[in-house]
Amino acid sequence: CRTDCAAFRKPMECLFENNYFLNGKRGLVIQPQGMAVHNFVSGNRIEHCERGGNAGEVELWEGGTTVVGGLVEKAGLRTLTADGVSWDQPDGRGGVRDLRGDTMVGYVCLITEGRGLGQYRFVEGLEGDTLTLDRPWDVPPGKGAEFVVTTSSIENLILNNTDRDGDAGMQIWGGCLANVISGHISDDTEGIILHATDHRKEPGSLARIQKCWFNDIRLCRFEKGARLQCRPMRRPNPALDDAGELVFGNTIRLCQFGDAPRLPYQNQWYAHWERRHIIENEGYPSHDCAIRFSAQGGYVGDPEADVWDTLTPVATCNIIERNYIAAGWPVGIFESRSTRGNIIPDTNKLLSKTGVVRGVKAEDE
């Protein structure tokens, strides 16, 4: 049977250049199970991935795990002391693992709320409740600020790759920080998906939250049904609001979205509420949006329900500007009520039948 063309578990400071991956179940697969950091991925061509089911992922960047999260007690120049955080965490097999010692060395510490918001540093050690970090803070986090320690895909440079003929295109799956995607061509795939997750079973702990922050996407071309999606997932319900924004500070600039004569038929990841709310009622083919910001409705219920107006939006402060969207797209940019507060200036060239659609509810139509 078919398998992955190429799969890498913990690539760090590697070069993936000028390869041709053809006829796999998946194409280029990077599943950190740890970290994928400072890789240079350029000039690769991935084609004809098997469609249907849990396959057809032409280029898969699958994030790791947020191992711990909590509040800051204090911060030094290159340290962070946690307030009341348990370093004993479930191991996923019914047991508990102790995160002290070298377990988290090389993981990243991200400030998610409060003074120092948005800064991240790599972990060099943990002693007691104090993390030692790889370089000084620009602004030391204040007492009561929130942080997570996570594994993910961080600061990778992804240039001039081509994904063609597959279901899912490039998936940055489960949270990523500060990656650059430029010159990418998605042709007859699902394009690029920025995905963030909140896998907690109840509010409170910040562990198991994957942020998707500060990624820069520019000069990319999307053809034949390919689009760009910023799609956070919050489960099991929207009450998990203390995670804050899951998709934050990403930029989408100078990209071209071509005609969409056919959309891929790929599979269980689609949010059925979108088809029900804005597509079928207008007579458009399902999921026909060039750029989509929406929570994954299969896990949280209907993101257009009134409750979302009272919750922190799952995606905000992302910048979408100077993009070209051709007439073949019925909906140019779709921003659900669950993803309020993104910056969409008039610099986008929208030739779609419907330009920017925000906050649509079924009863409004």
Summary of the structure (lengths in Angstrom):
residues: 365
radius of gyration: 20.1
end to end distance: 46.6
largest distance: 60.0
contacts: 1343
relative contact order: 0.12
helix: 7%
strand: 41%
